[in-house]
Amino acid sequence: MWVPLDVLLIFVALYPVVTAALWVAGGIMFKLLDEHASRFDQEPPDGCPEVSVMGVVEPSSRGSAAPAVVVERRHGG
């Protein structure tokens, strides 16, 4: 007869192993079935979208005590 403590110990012992196996199997399935590297090799027909690049300007270069966040728009590609 199983006591609740035995069931709990078995669950705690097997849970990480079982979930890790599921994550690995899911990653392998995604790699084989869905992720095709060839579709990322070419630029889309309408070009790459613009990307916002965020950077921090150091306080010494601005002359104030607080750093400033600068957003710059760049065209992809």
PyMOL Python script that loads the backbone (N, CA, C, O; Angstrom):
from pymol import cmd

cmd.read_pdbstr("""\
ATOM      1  N   MET A   1       0.838  -1.179   0.000  1.00  0.00           N
ATOM      2  CA  MET A   1       0.000   0.000   0.000  1.00  0.00           C
ATOM      3  C   MET A   1       0.885   1.246   0.000  1.00  0.00           C
ATOM      4  O   MET A   1       1.882   1.334   0.716  1.00  0.00           O
ATOM      5  N   TRP A   2       0.483   2.188  -0.821  1.00  0.00           N
ATOM      6  CA  TRP A   2       1.246   3.427  -0.932  1.00  0.00           C
ATOM      7  C   TRP A   2       0.761   4.423   0.116  1.00  0.00           C
ATOM      8  O   TRP A   2      -0.438   4.648   0.281  1.00  0.00           O
ATOM      9  N   VAL A   3       1.697   4.994   0.796  1.00  0.00           N
ATOM     10  CA  VAL A   3       1.354   6.082   1.713  1.00  0.00           C
ATOM     11  C   VAL A   3       1.500   7.399   0.956  1.00  0.00           C
ATOM     12  O   VAL A   3       2.297   7.479   0.020  1.00  0.00           O
ATOM     13  N   PRO A   4       0.764   8.412   1.332  1.00  0.00           N
ATOM     14  CA  PRO A   4       0.848   9.687   0.599  1.00  0.00           C
ATOM     15  C   PRO A   4       2.270  10.246   0.493  1.00  0.00           C
ATOM     16  O   PRO A   4       2.611  10.885  -0.503  1.00  0.00           O
ATOM     17  N   LEU A   5       3.092  10.012   1.505  1.00  0.00           N
ATOM     18  CA  LEU A   5       4.465  10.508   1.455  1.00  0.00           C
ATOM     19  C   LEU A   5       5.259   9.814   0.350  1.00  0.00           C
ATOM     20  O   LEU A   5       6.061  10.454  -0.330  1.00  0.00           O
ATOM     21  N   ASP A   6       5.042   8.515   0.167  1.00  0.00           N
ATOM     22  CA  ASP A   6       5.721   7.793  -0.910  1.00  0.00           C
ATOM     23  C   ASP A   6       5.307   8.323  -2.282  1.00  0.00           C
ATOM     24  O   ASP A   6       6.147   8.505  -3.163  1.00  0.00           O
ATOM     25  N   VAL A   7       4.030   8.565  -2.453  1.00  0.00           N
ATOM     26  CA  VAL A   7       3.531   9.093  -3.722  1.00  0.00           C
ATOM     27  C   VAL A   7       4.128  10.472  -3.985  1.00  0.00           C
ATOM     28  O   VAL A   7       4.539  10.771  -5.106  1.00  0.00           O
ATOM     29  N   LEU A   8       4.175  11.305  -2.957  1.00  0.00           N
ATOM     30  CA  LEU A   8       4.745  12.641  -3.100  1.00  0.00           C
ATOM     31  C   LEU A   8       6.234  12.574  -3.452  1.00  0.00           C
ATOM     32  O   LEU A   8       6.697  13.331  -4.305  1.00  0.00           O
ATOM     33  N   LEU A   9       6.977  11.694  -2.816  1.00  0.00           N
ATOM     34  CA  LEU A   9       8.406  11.559  -3.111  1.00  0.00           C
ATOM     35  C   LEU A   9       8.640  11.069  -4.538  1.00  0.00           C
ATOM     36  O   LEU A   9       9.554  11.543  -5.213  1.00  0.00           O
ATOM     37  N   ILE A  10       7.831  10.135  -4.996  1.00  0.00           N
ATOM     38  CA  ILE A  10       7.966   9.652  -6.375  1.00  0.00           C
ATOM     39  C   ILE A  10       7.647  10.771  -7.359  1.00  0.00           C
ATOM     40  O   ILE A  10       8.344  10.940  -8.359  1.00  0.00           O
ATOM     41  N   PHE A  11       6.591  11.537  -7.076  1.00  0.00           N
ATOM     42  CA  PHE A  11       6.228  12.657  -7.946  1.00  0.00           C
ATOM     43  C   PHE A  11       7.351  13.688  -8.004  1.00  0.00           C
ATOM     44  O   PHE A  11       7.718  14.144  -9.087  1.00  0.00           O
ATOM     45  N   VAL A  12       7.897  14.056  -6.854  1.00  0.00           N
ATOM     46  CA  VAL A  12       8.971  15.056  -6.805  1.00  0.00           C
ATOM     47  C   VAL A  12      10.223  14.534  -7.504  1.00  0.00           C
ATOM     48  O   VAL A  12      10.951  15.314  -8.118  1.00  0.00           O
ATOM     49  N   ALA A  13      10.482  13.248  -7.423  1.00  0.00           N
ATOM     50  CA  ALA A  13      11.667  12.680  -8.067  1.00  0.00           C
ATOM     51  C   ALA A  13      11.509  12.599  -9.582  1.00  0.00           C
ATOM     52  O   ALA A  13      12.471  12.829 -10.315  1.00  0.00           O
ATOM     53  N   LEU A  14      10.311  12.277 -10.058  1.00  0.00           N
ATOM     54  CA  LEU A  14      10.115  12.070 -11.495  1.00  0.00           C
ATOM     55  C   LEU A  14       9.730  13.332 -12.257  1.00  0.00           C
ATOM     56  O   LEU A  14       9.960  13.404 -13.464  1.00  0.00           O
ATOM     57  N   TYR A  15       9.157  14.321 -11.597  1.00  0.00           N
ATOM     58  CA  TYR A  15       8.658  15.512 -12.285  1.00  0.00           C
ATOM     59  C   TYR A  15       9.738  16.219 -13.111  1.00  0.00           C
ATOM     60  O   TYR A  15       9.488  16.511 -14.280  1.00  0.00           O
ATOM     61  N   PRO A  16      10.925  16.509 -12.565  1.00  0.00           N
ATOM     62  CA  PRO A  16      11.933  17.197 -13.389  1.00  0.00           C
ATOM     63  C   PRO A  16      12.397  16.374 -14.587  1.00  0.00           C
ATOM     64  O   PRO A  16      12.634  16.919 -15.665  1.00  0.00           O
ATOM     65  N   VAL A  17      12.526  15.074 -14.399  1.00  0.00           N
ATOM     66  CA  VAL A  17      12.993  14.209 -15.482  1.00  0.00           C
ATOM     67  C   VAL A  17      11.954  14.141 -16.599  1.00  0.00           C
ATOM     68  O   VAL A  17      12.297  14.233 -17.778  1.00  0.00           O
ATOM     69  N   VAL A  18      10.695  13.982 -16.229  1.00  0.00           N
ATOM     70  CA  VAL A  18       9.627  13.872 -17.228  1.00  0.00           C
ATOM     71  C   VAL A  18       9.444  15.193 -17.965  1.00  0.00           C
ATOM     72  O   VAL A  18       9.319  15.197 -19.189  1.00  0.00           O
ATOM     73  N   THR A  19       9.425  16.309 -17.251  1.00  0.00           N
ATOM     74  CA  THR A  19       9.246  17.596 -17.927  1.00  0.00           C
ATOM     75  C   THR A  19      10.444  17.933 -18.808  1.00  0.00           C
ATOM     76  O   THR A  19      10.273  18.510 -19.882  1.00  0.00           O
ATOM     77  N   ALA A  20      11.643  17.584 -18.377  1.00  0.00           N
ATOM     78  CA  ALA A  20      12.817  17.822 -19.224  1.00  0.00           C
ATOM     79  C   ALA A  20      12.731  17.002 -20.507  1.00  0.00           C
ATOM     80  O   ALA A  20      13.068  17.494 -21.584  1.00  0.00           O
ATOM     81  N   ALA A  21      12.287  15.773 -20.396  1.00  0.00           N
ATOM     82  CA  ALA A  21      12.139  14.937 -21.592  1.00  0.00           C
ATOM     83  C   ALA A  21      11.098  15.520 -22.538  1.00  0.00           C
ATOM     84  O   ALA A  21      11.283  15.489 -23.755  1.00  0.00           O
ATOM     85  N   LEU A  22      10.006  16.051 -21.994  1.00  0.00           N
ATOM     86  CA  LEU A  22       8.984  16.670 -22.843  1.00  0.00           C
ATOM     87  C   LEU A  22       9.517  17.923 -23.536  1.00  0.00           C
ATOM     88  O   LEU A  22       9.235  18.142 -24.714  1.00  0.00           O
ATOM     89  N   TRP A  23      10.286  18.749 -22.815  1.00  0.00           N
ATOM     90  CA  TRP A  23      10.867  19.953 -23.433  1.00  0.00           C
ATOM     91  C   TRP A  23      11.836  19.588 -24.552  1.00  0.00           C
ATOM     92  O   TRP A  23      11.818  20.207 -25.616  1.00  0.00           O
ATOM     93  N   VAL A  24      12.678  18.591 -24.318  1.00  0.00           N
ATOM     94  CA  VAL A  24      13.640  18.171 -25.341  1.00  0.00           C
ATOM     95  C   VAL A  24      12.906  17.609 -26.550  1.00  0.00           C
ATOM     96  O   VAL A  24      13.251  17.930 -27.687  1.00  0.00           O
ATOM     97  N   ALA A  25      11.910  16.783 -26.321  1.00  0.00           N
ATOM     98  CA  ALA A  25      11.144  16.220 -27.437  1.00  0.00           C
ATOM     99  C   ALA A  25      10.433  17.321 -28.216  1.00  0.00           C
ATOM    100  O   ALA A  25      10.394  17.279 -29.446  1.00  0.00           O
ATOM    101  N   GLY A  26       9.874  18.298 -27.523  1.00  0.00           N
ATOM    102  CA  GLY A  26       9.222  19.415 -28.199  1.00  0.00           C
ATOM    103  C   GLY A  26      10.197  20.238 -29.017  1.00  0.00           C
ATOM    104  O   GLY A  26       9.870  20.663 -30.125  1.00  0.00           O
ATOM    105  N   GLY A  27      11.387  20.467 -28.489  1.00  0.00           N
ATOM    106  CA  GLY A  27      12.403  21.211 -29.234  1.00  0.00           C
ATOM    107  C   GLY A  27      12.851  20.481 -30.483  1.00  0.00           C
ATOM    108  O   GLY A  27      13.049  21.095 -31.531  1.00  0.00           O
ATOM    109  N   ILE A  28      13.012  19.176 -30.375  1.00  0.00           N
ATOM    110  CA  ILE A  28      13.407  18.381 -31.544  1.00  0.00           C
ATOM    111  C   ILE A  28      12.301  18.388 -32.590  1.00  0.00           C
ATOM    112  O   ILE A  28      12.574  18.514 -33.784  1.00  0.00           O
ATOM    113  N   MET A  29      11.052  18.252 -32.147  1.00  0.00           N
ATOM    114  CA  MET A  29       9.938  18.283 -33.100  1.00  0.00           C
ATOM    115  C   MET A  29       9.841  19.641 -33.791  1.00  0.00           C
ATOM    116  O   MET A  29       9.589  19.707 -34.995  1.00  0.00           O
ATOM    117  N   PHE A  30      10.040  20.728 -33.033  1.00  0.00           N
ATOM    118  CA  PHE A  30       9.995  22.061 -33.630  1.00  0.00           C
ATOM    119  C   PHE A  30      11.102  22.220 -34.659  1.00  0.00           C
ATOM    120  O   PHE A  30      10.873  22.751 -35.746  1.00  0.00           O
ATOM    121  N   LYS A  31      12.289  21.766 -34.323  1.00  0.00           N
ATOM    122  CA  LYS A  31      13.426  21.883 -35.242  1.00  0.00           C
ATOM    123  C   LYS A  31      13.169  21.095 -36.523  1.00  0.00           C
ATOM    124  O   LYS A  31      13.478  21.573 -37.614  1.00  0.00           O
ATOM    125  N   LEU A  32      12.618  19.916 -36.405  1.00  0.00           N
ATOM    126  CA  LEU A  32      12.408  19.075 -37.579  1.00  0.00           C
ATOM    127  C   LEU A  32      11.200  19.485 -38.410  1.00  0.00           C
ATOM    128  O   LEU A  32      11.242  19.401 -39.637  1.00  0.00           O
ATOM    129  N   LEU A  33      10.127  19.926 -37.765  1.00  0.00           N
ATOM    130  CA  LEU A  33       8.877  20.153 -38.482  1.00  0.00           C
ATOM    131  C   LEU A  33       8.626  21.606 -38.873  1.00  0.00           C
ATOM    132  O   LEU A  33       8.052  21.857 -39.933  1.00  0.00           O
ATOM    133  N   ASP A  34       9.033  22.559 -38.057  1.00  0.00           N
ATOM    134  CA  ASP A  34       8.577  23.930 -38.266  1.00  0.00           C
ATOM    135  C   ASP A  34       9.685  24.906 -38.631  1.00  0.00           C
ATOM    136  O   ASP A  34       9.453  25.822 -39.420  1.00  0.00           O
ATOM    137  N   GLU A  35      10.850  24.740 -38.096  1.00  0.00           N
ATOM    138  CA  GLU A  35      11.896  25.737 -38.271  1.00  0.00           C
ATOM    139  C   GLU A  35      12.730  25.405 -39.510  1.00  0.00           C
ATOM    140  O   GLU A  35      13.560  24.496 -39.482  1.00  0.00           O
ATOM    141  N   HIS A  36      12.507  26.132 -40.574  1.00  0.00           N
ATOM    142  CA  HIS A  36      13.257  25.934 -41.803  1.00  0.00           C
ATOM    143  C   HIS A  36      14.202  27.114 -41.981  1.00  0.00           C
ATOM    144  O   HIS A  36      13.759  28.251 -42.136  1.00  0.00           O
ATOM    145  N   ALA A  37      15.492  26.847 -41.958  1.00  0.00           N
ATOM    146  CA  ALA A  37      16.476  27.923 -42.045  1.00  0.00           C
ATOM    147  C   ALA A  37      16.438  28.616 -43.397  1.00  0.00           C
ATOM    148  O   ALA A  37      16.806  29.787 -43.493  1.00  0.00           O
ATOM    149  N   SER A  38      16.006  27.928 -44.436  1.00  0.00           N
ATOM    150  CA  SER A  38      16.038  28.518 -45.774  1.00  0.00           C
ATOM    151  C   SER A  38      15.114  29.724 -45.897  1.00  0.00           C
ATOM    152  O   SER A  38      15.383  30.617 -46.700  1.00  0.00           O
ATOM    153  N   ARG A  39      14.040  29.774 -45.129  1.00  0.00           N
ATOM    154  CA  ARG A  39      13.131  30.917 -45.253  1.00  0.00           C
ATOM    155  C   ARG A  39      13.704  32.181 -44.626  1.00  0.00           C
ATOM    156  O   ARG A  39      13.172  33.267 -44.855  1.00  0.00           O
ATOM    157  N   PHE A  40      14.780  32.072 -43.836  1.00  0.00           N
ATOM    158  CA  PHE A  40      15.400  33.238 -43.232  1.00  0.00           C
ATOM    159  C   PHE A  40      16.597  33.732 -44.040  1.00  0.00           C
ATOM    160  O   PHE A  40      17.172  34.770 -43.711  1.00  0.00           O
ATOM    161  N   ASP A  41      16.978  33.017 -45.077  1.00  0.00           N
ATOM    162  CA  ASP A  41      18.149  33.391 -45.862  1.00  0.00           C
ATOM    163  C   ASP A  41      17.881  34.529 -46.827  1.00  0.00           C
ATOM    164  O   ASP A  41      18.815  35.227 -47.223  1.00  0.00           O
ATOM    165  N   GLN A  42      16.641  34.735 -47.214  1.00  0.00           N
ATOM    166  CA  GLN A  42      16.325  35.737 -48.225  1.00  0.00           C
ATOM    167  C   GLN A  42      15.561  36.898 -47.603  1.00  0.00           C
ATOM    168  O   GLN A  42      14.813  36.731 -46.640  1.00  0.00           O
ATOM    169  N   GLU A  43      15.769  38.082 -48.179  1.00  0.00           N
ATOM    170  CA  GLU A  43      15.034  39.259 -47.736  1.00  0.00           C
ATOM    171  C   GLU A  43      13.612  39.188 -48.284  1.00  0.00           C
ATOM    172  O   GLU A  43      13.419  38.737 -49.413  1.00  0.00           O
ATOM    173  N   PRO A  44      12.611  39.622 -47.517  1.00  0.00           N
ATOM    174  CA  PRO A  44      11.240  39.612 -48.019  1.00  0.00           C
ATOM    175  C   PRO A  44      11.095  40.502 -49.250  1.00  0.00           C
ATOM    176  O   PRO A  44      11.876  41.440 -49.411  1.00  0.00           O
ATOM    177  N   PRO A  45      10.115  40.239 -50.130  1.00  0.00           N
ATOM    178  CA  PRO A  45       9.949  41.012 -51.361  1.00  0.00           C
ATOM    179  C   PRO A  45       9.722  42.502 -51.114  1.00  0.00           C
ATOM    180  O   PRO A  45      10.166  43.330 -51.908  1.00  0.00           O
ATOM    181  N   ASP A  46       9.044  42.851 -50.034  1.00  0.00           N
ATOM    182  CA  ASP A  46       8.791  44.265 -49.760  1.00  0.00           C
ATOM    183  C   ASP A  46       9.855  44.886 -48.863  1.00  0.00           C
ATOM    184  O   ASP A  46       9.654  45.989 -48.354  1.00  0.00           O
ATOM    185  N   GLY A  47      10.967  44.215 -48.658  1.00  0.00           N
ATOM    186  CA  GLY A  47      12.062  44.738 -47.843  1.00  0.00           C
ATOM    187  C   GLY A  47      11.875  44.417 -46.371  1.00  0.00           C
ATOM    188  O   GLY A  47      10.813  43.965 -45.941  1.00  0.00           O
ATOM    189  N   CYS A  48      12.919  44.659 -45.618  1.00  0.00           N
ATOM    190  CA  CYS A  48      12.863  44.416 -44.180  1.00  0.00           C
ATOM    191  C   CYS A  48      12.172  45.585 -43.486  1.00  0.00           C
ATOM    192  O   CYS A  48      12.297  46.725 -43.934  1.00  0.00           O
ATOM    193  N   PRO A  49      11.449  45.324 -42.403  1.00  0.00           N
ATOM    194  CA  PRO A  49      10.781  46.417 -41.698  1.00  0.00           C
ATOM    195  C   PRO A  49      11.783  47.283 -40.938  1.00  0.00           C
ATOM    196  O   PRO A  49      12.913  46.871 -40.678  1.00  0.00           O
ATOM    197  N   GLU A  50      11.342  48.495 -40.589  1.00  0.00           N
ATOM    198  CA  GLU A  50      12.189  49.361 -39.783  1.00  0.00           C
ATOM    199  C   GLU A  50      12.283  48.800 -38.376  1.00  0.00           C
ATOM    200  O   GLU A  50      11.377  48.117 -37.897  1.00  0.00           O
ATOM    201  N   VAL A  51      13.392  49.100 -37.726  1.00  0.00           N
ATOM    202  CA  VAL A  51      13.642  48.599 -36.389  1.00  0.00           C
ATOM    203  C   VAL A  51      13.961  49.780 -35.487  1.00  0.00           C
ATOM    204  O   VAL A  51      14.705  50.678 -35.881  1.00  0.00           O
ATOM    205  N   SER A  52      13.410  49.787 -34.287  1.00  0.00           N
ATOM    206  CA  SER A  52      13.750  50.816 -33.308  1.00  0.00           C
ATOM    207  C   SER A  52      14.923  50.312 -32.484  1.00  0.00           C
ATOM    208  O   SER A  52      14.869  49.223 -31.914  1.00  0.00           O
ATOM    209  N   VAL A  53      15.986  51.110 -32.425  1.00  0.00           N
ATOM    210  CA  VAL A  53      17.164  50.761 -31.649  1.00  0.00           C
ATOM    211  C   VAL A  53      17.223  51.713 -30.466  1.00  0.00           C
ATOM    212  O   VAL A  53      17.250  52.932 -30.637  1.00  0.00           O
ATOM    213  N   MET A  54      17.241  51.145 -29.262  1.00  0.00           N
ATOM    214  CA  MET A  54      17.262  51.979 -28.085  1.00  0.00           C
ATOM    215  C   MET A  54      18.657  51.950 -27.476  1.00  0.00           C
ATOM    216  O   MET A  54      19.266  50.886 -27.368  1.00  0.00           O
ATOM    217  N   GLY A  55      19.160  53.102 -27.082  1.00  0.00           N
ATOM    218  CA  GLY A  55      20.461  53.184 -26.455  1.00  0.00           C
ATOM    219  C   GLY A  55      20.422  54.163 -25.302  1.00  0.00           C
ATOM    220  O   GLY A  55      19.491  54.959 -25.184  1.00  0.00           O
ATOM    221  N   VAL A  56      21.423  54.105 -24.461  1.00  0.00           N
ATOM    222  CA  VAL A  56      21.508  55.001 -23.311  1.00  0.00           C
ATOM    223  C   VAL A  56      22.694  55.919 -23.514  1.00  0.00           C
ATOM    224  O   VAL A  56      23.802  55.470 -23.808  1.00  0.00           O
ATOM    225  N   VAL A  57      22.453  57.210 -23.353  1.00  0.00           N
ATOM    226  CA  VAL A  57      23.524  58.201 -23.433  1.00  0.00           C
ATOM    227  C   VAL A  57      24.036  58.407 -22.022  1.00  0.00           C
ATOM    228  O   VAL A  57      23.257  58.671 -21.106  1.00  0.00           O
ATOM    229  N   GLU A  58      25.332  58.289 -21.844  1.00  0.00           N
ATOM    230  CA  GLU A  58      25.928  58.434 -20.521  1.00  0.00           C
ATOM    231  C   GLU A  58      25.766  59.863 -20.008  1.00  0.00           C
ATOM    232  O   GLU A  58      25.754  60.801 -20.805  1.00  0.00           O
ATOM    233  N   PRO A  59      25.641  60.044 -18.699  1.00  0.00           N
ATOM    234  CA  PRO A  59      25.426  61.377 -18.140  1.00  0.00           C
ATOM    235  C   PRO A  59      26.552  62.356 -18.451  1.00  0.00           C
ATOM    236  O   PRO A  59      26.292  63.545 -18.637  1.00  0.00           O
ATOM    237  N   SER A  60      27.794  61.888 -18.512  1.00  0.00           N
ATOM    238  CA  SER A  60      28.912  62.805 -18.727  1.00  0.00           C
ATOM    239  C   SER A  60      28.861  63.451 -20.111  1.00  0.00           C
ATOM    240  O   SER A  60      29.307  64.588 -20.269  1.00  0.00           O
ATOM    241  N   SER A  61      28.331  62.758 -21.112  1.00  0.00           N
ATOM    242  CA  SER A  61      28.297  63.325 -22.456  1.00  0.00           C
ATOM    243  C   SER A  61      27.148  64.315 -22.639  1.00  0.00           C
ATOM    244  O   SER A  61      27.183  65.121 -23.570  1.00  0.00           O
ATOM    245  N   ARG A  62      26.132  64.276 -21.776  1.00  0.00           N
ATOM    246  CA  ARG A  62      25.008  65.198 -21.890  1.00  0.00           C
ATOM    247  C   ARG A  62      25.141  66.386 -20.954  1.00  0.00           C
ATOM    248  O   ARG A  62      24.499  67.414 -21.170  1.00  0.00           O
ATOM    249  N   GLY A  63      25.953  66.266 -19.932  1.00  0.00           N
ATOM    250  CA  GLY A  63      26.113  67.356 -18.993  1.00  0.00           C
ATOM    251  C   GLY A  63      25.091  67.349 -17.872  1.00  0.00           C
ATOM    252  O   GLY A  63      25.037  68.310 -17.105  1.00  0.00           O
ATOM    253  N   SER A  64      24.275  66.308 -17.742  1.00  0.00           N
ATOM    254  CA  SER A  64      23.319  66.233 -16.637  1.00  0.00           C
ATOM    255  C   SER A  64      23.625  65.001 -15.796  1.00  0.00           C
ATOM    256  O   SER A  64      24.475  64.184 -16.150  1.00  0.00           O
ATOM    257  N   ALA A  65      22.929  64.886 -14.697  1.00  0.00           N
ATOM    258  CA  ALA A  65      23.212  63.794 -13.766  1.00  0.00           C
ATOM    259  C   ALA A  65      22.548  62.480 -14.166  1.00  0.00           C
ATOM    260  O   ALA A  65      23.043  61.411 -13.806  1.00  0.00           O
ATOM    261  N   ALA A  66      21.441  62.534 -14.901  1.00  0.00           N
ATOM    262  CA  ALA A  66      20.701  61.315 -15.224  1.00  0.00           C
ATOM    263  C   ALA A  66      20.969  60.879 -16.662  1.00  0.00           C
ATOM    264  O   ALA A  66      21.052  61.720 -17.557  1.00  0.00           O
ATOM    265  N   PRO A  67      21.105  59.568 -16.892  1.00  0.00           N
ATOM    266  CA  PRO A  67      21.266  59.105 -18.273  1.00  0.00           C
ATOM    267  C   PRO A  67      19.969  59.288 -19.058  1.00  0.00           C
ATOM    268  O   PRO A  67      18.881  59.272 -18.483  1.00  0.00           O
ATOM    269  N   ALA A  68      20.089  59.457 -20.351  1.00  0.00           N
ATOM    270  CA  ALA A  68      18.922  59.628 -21.214  1.00  0.00           C
ATOM    271  C   ALA A  68      18.808  58.434 -22.142  1.00  0.00           C
ATOM    272  O   ALA A  68      19.812  57.843 -22.542  1.00  0.00           O
ATOM    273  N   VAL A  69      17.597  58.093 -22.475  1.00  0.00           N
ATOM    274  CA  VAL A  69      17.341  57.006 -23.417  1.00  0.00           C
ATOM    275  C   VAL A  69      17.075  57.626 -24.777  1.00  0.00           C
ATOM    276  O   VAL A  69      16.238  58.519 -24.906  1.00  0.00           O
ATOM    277  N   VAL A  70      17.788  57.152 -25.791  1.00  0.00           N
ATOM    278  CA  VAL A  70      17.658  57.675 -27.144  1.00  0.00           C
ATOM    279  C   VAL A  70      17.094  56.568 -28.023  1.00  0.00           C
ATOM    280  O   VAL A  70      17.588  55.440 -28.002  1.00  0.00           O
ATOM    281  N   VAL A  71      16.063  56.887 -28.792  1.00  0.00           N
ATOM    282  CA  VAL A  71      15.474  55.920 -29.716  1.00  0.00           C
ATOM    283  C   VAL A  71      15.809  56.353 -31.131  1.00  0.00           C
ATOM    284  O   VAL A  71      15.538  57.487 -31.526  1.00  0.00           O
ATOM    285  N   GLU A  72      16.394  55.452 -31.881  1.00  0.00           N
ATOM    286  CA  GLU A  72      16.812  55.745 -33.255  1.00  0.00           C
ATOM    287  C   GLU A  72      16.095  54.779 -34.185  1.00  0.00           C
ATOM    288  O   GLU A  72      16.039  53.580 -33.911  1.00  0.00           O
ATOM    289  N   ARG A  73      15.554  55.283 -35.270  1.00  0.00           N
ATOM    290  CA  ARG A  73      14.870  54.438 -36.253  1.00  0.00           C
ATOM    291  C   ARG A  73      15.855  54.068 -37.350  1.00  0.00           C
ATOM    292  O   ARG A  73      16.479  54.938 -37.956  1.00  0.00           O
ATOM    293  N   ARG A  74      15.988  52.774 -37.600  1.00  0.00           N
ATOM    294  CA  ARG A  74      16.868  52.292 -38.666  1.00  0.00           C
ATOM    295  C   ARG A  74      16.063  51.422 -39.606  1.00  0.00           C
ATOM    296  O   ARG A  74      15.175  50.682 -39.184  1.00  0.00           O
ATOM    297  N   HIS A  75      16.378  51.518 -40.873  1.00  0.00           N
ATOM    298  CA  HIS A  75      15.731  50.654 -41.857  1.00  0.00           C
ATOM    299  C   HIS A  75      16.494  49.348 -41.915  1.00  0.00           C
ATOM    300  O   HIS A  75      17.718  49.344 -42.047  1.00  0.00           O
ATOM    301  N   GLY A  76      15.775  48.236 -41.815  1.00  0.00           N
ATOM    302  CA  GLY A  76      16.417  46.930 -41.865  1.00  0.00           C
ATOM    303  C   GLY A  76      16.953  46.623 -43.250  1.00  0.00           C
ATOM    304  O   GLY A  76      16.476  47.150 -44.255  1.00  0.00           O
ATOM    305  N   GLY A  77      17.963  45.752 -43.276  1.00  0.00           N
ATOM    306  CA  GLY A  77      18.502  45.341 -44.566  1.00  0.00           C
ATOM    307  C   GLY A  77      19.692  46.062 -44.882  1.00  0.00           C
ATOM    308  O   GLY A  77      20.285  45.843 -45.938  1.00  0.00           O
TER     309      GLY A  77
END
""", "prot")
cmd.dss("prot")
cmd.show_as("cartoon", "prot")
cmd.util.cbc("prot")
cmd.orient("prot")
